[in-house]
Amino acid sequence: MRRIIEGNQANLIGERIRNARIQAGFSQQQLADRLELMAVYVCRGSVSRIENGERMITDIEIDAISRVLKVSLDYLFSRK
């Protein structure tokens, strides 16, 4: 099966998550803590790897991150 993303990149939205997190004024640890309150367990190190494109991200994690950061899924996926 061919990969959709070429190279070593494991996700398409890490940079957008980083931008939204910074815009919301959250540290990576604060984002991880807020996700945990939603029963989505992503440690601070995993947040870093997601933002760097080094870790795959599940649909449940994407939905929770968009809710915590108060951004749309369209924003995260760079859709108009």
Summary of the structure (lengths in Angstrom):
residues: 80
radius of gyration: 12.1
end to end distance: 29.3
largest distance: 39.3
contacts: 205
relative contact order: 0.22
helix: 55%
strand: 0%
